[in-house]
Amino acid sequence: MNDPHAAAARWIRPEIRALRAYHVAHAEGMVKLDSMENPYTWPPELMEAWRERLKEVHVNRYPNARADALRTRLRQVMDIPAEAEVLLGNGSDELIQIVAMALAGPGRVLLSPEPSFAMYSMTATFVGMEHVAVPLRAEDFSLDLAAMRAHFERHRPAVVFLAYPNNPTGNRFDPRQVREILAMAPGLVVVDEAYAPFAAHSFLPEVLEHDNLVVMRTLSKMGLAGLRLGYLVGAGAWLEEFDKVRMPYNVNTLSQVSADFALVHKAVFDEQADRIRAERGRLIGALERMNSVTPYPSEANFVLVRTAPGLADQAFEGLKRRGILVKNLNGSSPALADCLRLTVGSAEENDAVLAALSEALAG
Ligand SMILES: *Cc1c(COP(=O)(O)O)cnc(C)c1O
């Protein structure tokens, strides 16, 4: 009797069996505008210097468990308040998991607005927390403070995740409303600033002014998605507890050394972010002039667009046939009916997506 299906069905938790694994689209040979990667490569001399630096790495040894050099570098280049602590994760995805593991328990709730980053609700399920989703306002995806307050009173969430700017809508919430949420929330509030390089405001400078705020960042969207490095900033009282849940060698040596090297040359990435922001403006302008699509404002490196009713699937498939991969959000949430998310690419990639989109919408 060899029946792994029956055995797995008996023992895997029902809420895990009900999940679908995080979907990563097949992108071989495509113009990849589905996951907010930076389109630009490094100058050749920088590439060469990086390879030289990697020659010094000894992979027979375990990594520096606390990644001291890298954390010091991050403090310098990211203007982290001197009294704040820094915790590193294997991407900010791992930091979400660390925070959730530390706060999980019977009846504990993780709350986030909806639509927002899919990993918040998935991680809640992984760690056995209840996830509560509070709808954003339909007109402009802003926070609905009255609804948030009602859900805080009803569910007493242990933790609230706010993506600032929000993914997949692209808008940045009103900072005064975020401060109201900080005052109202019974538990921890994680402000997830994955798109900080493209945004006009950050909560990092005031992270220690609230006893329940931690700020999460990542190097992924600024151009180092392959390294998997996220960082959490906040009071030692929170971060020392989270550090106990972290796996000892969660950031590998190649990532530590490479991120440290890249951050010495942060000006290169700042200049790329400038270009991406300029391209974002150009892309939104062109989308505004196009028939049958409406772009939403964005402070991130992507643009949410809504097609005329019923056209999103056709547009998505038409783009795919023309070799361009974007994210189809139609059907993922009622608020995102007819919506696509376009990562801002290089000038050529953006020209290509604009041309293909008008063709695809024309049928
Ligand atoms: C992309 C993204 C992340 C994940 O970033 P990694 O550091 O690559 O794990 C976290 N939060 C939001 C809102 C994101 O869009």
The ligand as a MOL file (V3000), in Angstrom:
LIG
                    3D

  0  0  0     0  0            999 V3000
M  V30 BEGIN CTAB
M  V30 COUNTS 15 15 0 0 0
M  V30 BEGIN ATOM
M  V30 1 C 8.1190 42.7370 -4.0020 0
M  V30 2 C 7.5600 43.0330 -2.6620 0
M  V30 3 C 8.1060 42.4670 -1.5050 0
M  V30 4 C 9.0950 41.3140 -1.5450 0
M  V30 5 O 10.3500 41.6980 -1.7030 0
M  V30 6 P 11.5830 40.6910 -1.5660 0
M  V30 7 O 12.5330 41.4640 -0.7430 0
M  V30 8 O 12.0320 40.4510 -2.9560 0
M  V30 9 O 11.1270 39.4380 -0.8650 0
M  V30 10 C 7.6140 42.8520 -0.2720 0
M  V30 11 N 6.6070 43.7240 -0.1910 0
M  V30 12 C 6.0170 44.2580 -1.2640 0
M  V30 13 C 4.8940 45.2100 -1.1100 0
M  V30 14 C 6.4770 43.9210 -2.5360 0
M  V30 15 O 5.8680 44.4160 -3.6220 0
M  V30 END ATOM
M  V30 BEGIN BOND
M  V30 1 1 1 2
M  V30 2 1 2 3
M  V30 3 2 2 14
M  V30 4 1 3 4
M  V30 5 2 3 10
M  V30 6 1 4 5
M  V30 7 1 5 6
M  V30 8 2 6 7
M  V30 9 1 6 8
M  V30 10 1 6 9
M  V30 11 1 10 11
M  V30 12 2 11 12
M  V30 13 1 12 13
M  V30 14 1 12 14
M  V30 15 1 14 15
M  V30 END BOND
M  V30 END CTAB
M  END
